[in-house]
């Protein structure tokens, strides 16, 4: 019995153990099954959340996309929209008819209850420094004719290569010419101080008989010996008018010595002596004053010469390197001018030019002599006759050191004429340059749009930079027309380099900029291709940012004129025929001095004016919607040197109206706007485009539309209640609300 009882107890223990093991195995299986169910539910919630995000994004603002190809959510309650979408996914059988009660009660295996939705990481279209909208614009630009835009722009940029190199070369040449022209001006001052040359605006002054009207205060008026053209080192044509003004110093001293000996006994001799004394004092004072002026001029000449020498040397290297670019005729002319430049810069044999250092030493010595002569005179005047005698002897010794060595200035080319018989041409040019070239561009203000933006809540207020012109001409004064520095500064500008510079960027960045420019070109109008909107001149607004149409189109016209001028003056300065005509006119105007670089400066101004007139004409033609060749050639240069003197506004616009268009590679006004956009700040272009889009959508669709309310992307965190079926305790880390209820939390994000 005991054995049987033990056996039953053992059997019962085995059964309990087996039952417990089976229970544990079943519990583990149920936990694993429930865990798999939870993971599946988690995947389902994530999928539903992602789908809900995309469903909300599908409600993009249609006017923004239809008109401008930009996706964005506008005026959407994100959490409410997401909750609606998530609830539909959470209870897919909730809307079944009543007779499907059995299906509802079957309890969908992966149903859940939505507990909470929170939107996070919301990104507006204005965020990212304009990059979000720019990316969408570039995508739209790829569809809207990028190939045509790229082909036109790249060909234009390629043609500008040589023009920029030529501009650099011309600027360098002008800088040297201007430096040497300053030397010419100081040479005129030296001629006045040393030889009494009667300098006027365009040459030396002559009387009605053709004689030079010279002054009385010049160094050579006191001559150390017999007066002759050899002793005063002057050419015959100048000497003949001056010979009556010279004073032989030795004769004057001898006369005073003789009168001094007689003055003690003869009163008449004393009177004459006093007259000679006055003459000597005035002569010494005037010669001293002239010597000081001459030394001031020589000091400047030496500085200019020192500065010019390296410039001339560098120019020689540049000219030789650019021989092919200049062409045979212009290169030969430049090399001839270079030889004269070297003489001025002291880079050749001293016999071929002026030795300013030697002149300075001679003039310093003469000034010292003049001062010593004055002292000797004061000494004898106080000491009576004994002092007088000693003073005269001292004066004679001093005067032996007075000379004109190395002071032979060249007057061989002077023509002795001050002005032309008719200077109205030059007067017309000066008036044209000073009264404002800008006023020639539009026939009347009434033809321009006065539309404006009055909303200050614009996207572009997030970026710096307002209205600015690109290549506008500087305002000139009469002082500016005395040299060529303003032309040099213009040639140094970024009108060409800025446009070409975008090619130096990476291929990817070039492609992006072209796509963006293509978008601007196809979605916004301009002065010649108007699109309806708050502004008519929309591409001009993109470039200049003024709130008023009329301001933007003016700025654009000025910039267009600036670029056309650069191309025109490059042509004018390199065309042999125009240069020859300009040189002839310049010689008539200032050639009376016989100083070459004063003529060159005047010639440059004349060529500049001729280039301005042609650039004005081309700009007016472009504003009229016509095609103008990009590069200037003999056939496309429409206004002659003679016409440029008197081409007024009326004649200019009439000539433009008659123009039928050029041949070869031509651009229109719209094409130039594309060129201007290439180097423009990308962020600024994008934000100003958003300004126009916002204003136009307000005008035609929703008066309250704001870009700042448009959403590009966002994320969300969703929390759901999940009823467990097979196990109440899981090891997933999720929050347990009750033995049969869990909270699951998932995140997702989506955007355009």
Secondary structure by P-SEA (a helix, b strand, c coil): caaaaaaaaaaaaaaaaaaaaaaaaaaaaaaaaaaaaaaaaaaaaaaaaaaaaaaaaacccaaaaacccbbbbcccaaaaaaaaaaaaaacccccccccccccccccccbbbbbcccccccccccccccaaaaaaaaaaaaaaccaaaaaaaaaaaaaaaaaaaaaaaaaaaaaaaaaaaaaaaaaaaaaaaaccccccccccccccccccccccccccccccccccccccccccaaaaaacccccccaaaaaaaaaaaaaaccccaaaaaaaaaaaaaaaaaaaaaaaaaaaaaaaaaaaaaaaaaaaaaaaaaaaaaaaacccccaaaaaaaaaaaaaaaaaacccccccccaaaaaaaaaaaaaaaaaaaaaaaaaaaaccaaaaaaaaaaaaaaacccccccccccccccccccccccaaaaaaaaaaacccccccccccccccccccccccccccccccccccccccccccccccccccaaaaaaaaccccccccccccccaaaaaaaaaaaaaaaaccccccccccccccaaaaaaccccccaaaaaaaaaaaaaaaaaaaaaaaaaacaaaaaaaaaaaaaacccccccaaaaaaaaaaaaaaaaaaaaaaaaaaaabbbbbcccccccccccccccccccaaaaaaaaaaccccccccccaaaaaaaaaccccaaaaaaaaaaaaaaaaaaccccccccccccccccbbbbbbbbbccccccccccccccccbbbbbbbbcccc
